[in-house]
Each structure stands twice: as C-alpha cells, then as structure tokens.
Amino acid sequence: MPNHADFLRWQPRHNKWLIAVTVSLATFMENLDYSIANVALPHITGGLSAGLDEGTWILTSYFISNAVMMPISAWMALRMGRKRFYMACVVVFGISSLLCGLAPSLGLLIFFRVLQGAGGGGLVPSEQAILADTFPPKKLGMAFAIYGLTIVMASAIGPTIGGYITDNFGWRWIFFINVPVVILSLVLTSRLVEDPPYLSEERKKVRGVDYLGLALICLGLGCLQVVLDKGQRENWFSSDFIVCFAILSAVGILGALFWEYLHPYPIIDIRLFQNRTFTISFIMMFMAGFALYGTTVLMPQLAQTLLSYPAQTAGLMLAPSGLTTMLIMPIAGLLVSRRDPRLLAAFGFFVTTLALLQLTTMSLDMDFWTAVKLRMFQAAGIAWLFVPIGTMAHSDLPGSKNNGIAGLSNLARNVGGSVGISVVTTLLARRSQYHQNVLVAHASDYDAAFQHVSKGVADALSSAGTDSVSAVSQAYQETYLAIQRQASILSYIDVAWLFAICVGLMVPLAFLIKRPKGGHARGRGLRHQTDQ
C-alpha cells in the first residue's frame, strides 16, 4: 500500500474501477491460457509427434521464464516506465501466443512458450503495482479481491473452455484466442492507465544495467524450477542431473542475494527484506502458494487414481471450491480495510489448517460429495489469505517500492506453489512405498489377519465357480492390490498431516507483523480528505 503522502500528491485522472478492470483483462488471459494448456497437452504432443514426457516442457518452460521475469519486473518497469513496460509485456504475450499457435515443431513451441512466460511474468507484478498506486488504503483490499477473482474465474472455466476448443477447433486455437484480448487490453491501457509522478523521480536514479545480477537471477531461479519440476522423476539427489542443477541454483540465488545487496542500482531490491512486515508477508505468501497449488494437485489425483473417477468428474469435484473462493474473496476485500489484516490472515491459515486436518480422515470409501466438501473447506480457508497478505506486504513501505513488492510477492507465491507440487509428488511416491513395505511385512502365512482376508476372498471366488487353485492365486493378487491401495491412501493422509503442520505454523507468525500504524480508521480518515 502506498504511504499517505503518495496519495496526497497524486490521483489517477480516470475511474479507478475501470483501471482495475483494464489490468485484470491481461491477468484473466494469462491464467486462462495456463489452465487451457494443461488440458490440451495430450493433443499438443500428439499433433507435434512428441512424447508426453517431452511435452511437459511446454508447461515447464513457461514457468521457468515466468519465475525469472517476476522479480526483475520492478527494475524493468523503472527503466522503461511502468505503463510502457506493462504494454510491452502484453504485446510480447500476444505475439508469442500467436507464434505458439503457428509453431510447426515441439522445439519452436517450447521457445515461443519461453517468450510467452516472460511476457506473462511481467504482467502480474505490474498490475498489482498499478492497483496499489491507483486505490486508496480503504479500497485497496477490495481492488485486490476483484483482481483475485479474475484469476479464480480463469482457473475455474479454463479446463472447460480448453476442452471445448481443443475438441472442436484444434489445440492451436487455445493460443489464438489470446490475440483479440491482447488488442482490447492495449487499447484500454493506453487510454486509462498512467504512471504516478514519483516513478519519474525513481527512474532518474537507475543507472546502467546490472548484467551480472540479471545473469545470477536467471541462473538461480531457472535451475531451481528445473530441480522442482524434475526432482522426483530423476530420483532427486541420486541423479547427477539434479545435483548439478541444484548446485547451479544455489550459486545463482546466493550470488544474486549478495551481489544485489551491495549493488547501488540493483535489479531486485533485496533491502526490502530489512522490513519485518514485508519479510513475514513474503513467507506467508510462499506458504499460501504452497497450500493452494499443492492441494490443487492432491485432490484430483486422489479422485482419479484411488476413487476411480474419470477426469471430467474429478474436474467437477473442484468446481464448487472455485465458487467458494469467489464468494469469500470480496468479503475479505471489504473487511481488510475495516479490521486488522493480521487477524484475517491468521484466520485464513487457521481455517486452512483445520481443513487439512479434516483431510486426514479421508478413506477409500469416500464418496463424491464428501470429497467436494473437503475441497470446499480448504478453499474457504485459502480464500482469506491472498488479500490481507498482499495488503500487508505494501502497508509498511512507501509507494515507490510497489513494483519491487509486487514482483517479489508473486515470486513467493509461484515458488511456493512449485515447492508444494514437488512435495506432494515426492511424498506420495516415497510414503506409499514405505507403507506398502510395512503392510506387506504382515502378508505372510503366519499372520492370522492376512490369512483370514485371503481365505475369505478365495472362498468367494470358489463360490462364483473358480477352481480352488485359481481361487487361491487370485485371492493373493486381490489382497496385494488392496494393500497397494491402502498404502496409497495412507500416503495421501501423510501429505495432509505435513501440509497441516506447515500451514498451522503461519497462524502465530501473522502476529509478528507490526500492528498497522494508527489502525484502519486512521487510514480511512486521512484518505477521506483527498478521495475523489
């Protein structure tokens, strides 16, 4: 949130809510494109004669360039001017989308996806910085809530739209549909969005190009994303490939932190972490992404692998949770200017923790509506997090830092999401194997429970007409399959416990943030004098 002096000096000439809608267009487009690409991946790889393993780079390449661009977007916005940089990102995203649709080979598609990710990575931090400068403190929470709704809506309808377009028009059209939205976004941005005067003053302070810092950031974040994406598949640090990229990532990130802290004109403002409020908000945003993206992978995978739901039914299982988020976010936006945002964030983490603890009760007999309720419970907690955390991240720093705050906050969310997905993938594989080994140890002729179950299955098969030898053999097979399924559900429960503990630790952490100066009432009173 910009400080009060920033608002007293400058006001946007155009309607604030029109500006919010304008910057939300590109966000909607980017998130819609990502969710659509997930659904269309098998069609894309089939159309380009590539394997599904190779096709995952269509998603990974986007994430890598997206992650690299987010933290450096603040520096680039100062170099170019925020409005100009934002419009350039929209143009890059639009042109690369067109090129993705025209790509004749997998290699070129991946290259164009890198460009698309770079454009998309600059969009979100710029949009949030624009909102932070456009809206007064008492309305910023609501603006962030509406902005967040576009992300939720795009993620909710993306798979449905993607499936329809891919089935009826071909996968290339999932990229072509971005072009008209890009044109509309550019027209509205050119007419409505403007840079506040303080950005011109900050721009004069930027001297030269920090090439070493840029290289270290690209190296560190790019290699980190590869490690998180490929770690489980390559058996983590048993693989020389993963070890090499982990070392490169550590060198890049640590080197960037040291270099950027000492550099007089850094690409990333590391000194933001000297502010306690921002540092804790950064950690909380990381955990919010960890919980959101991790559980988003967990539930559909559980539905399809263990509950035997088709993909469409698994998707329908998530739809009510999107509606829950859409209903709660505006309420969070209204309350964040009227109540202590620390309380709202703590409440969100507390509810999410309870939801994850409830998830530990899941079983192989769980029906569809029970799964829907569990997911809605999780969404009800997570929906309270992003608005107050985003507001607190801006609350104790001047408006001149908005670009850097937005870039690092979004980086925290995305890296947290990548870590969450990697943790889910790894734990499900490792803990399932562990539980299977424990359960199999009891599957012997000397274990009374195992013999009782096997005999019951064999007797049932014999009664159905199977000969006695085959019945015994099939009974052992069925029992082993039951052990595998039981081991799998236990691994899901282990993941839920770990997530609940990690998220629960954020509840007391929220109160380490400094109490808002003068409370929300002071911010409203001062702003009332200058609000349009």
Secondary structure by P-SEA (a helix, b strand, c coil): cccaaaaacccccccaaaaaaaaaaaaaaaaaaaaaaaaaaaaaaaaaccccccaaaaaaaaaaaaaaaccaaaaaaaaccaaaaaaaaaaaaaaaaaaaaacccaaaaaaaaaaaaaaaaacaaaaaaaaaacccccaaaaaaaaaaaaaaaaaaaaaaaaaaaaacccaaaaaaaaaaaaaaaaaaaaccccccaaaaaaaaaccccaaaaaaaaaaaaaaaaaaaaccccccccccaaaaaaaaaaaaaaaaaaaaaaacccccccccccccaaaaaaaaaaaaaaaaaaaaaacaaaaacccccccaaaaaaaaaaaaaaaaacaaaaaaacccccaaaaaaaaaaaaaaaaaaaccccccccaaaaaaaaaaaaaaaaacaaaaaaaaaccccccaaaaaaaaaaaaaaaaaaaaaaaaaaaaaaaaaaaaaaaaaacccccaaaaaaaaaaaaaaaaacccaaaaaaaaaaaaaaaaaaaaaaaaaaaaaaaaaaaaaaacccccccccccccaaaaaaaaaaccc
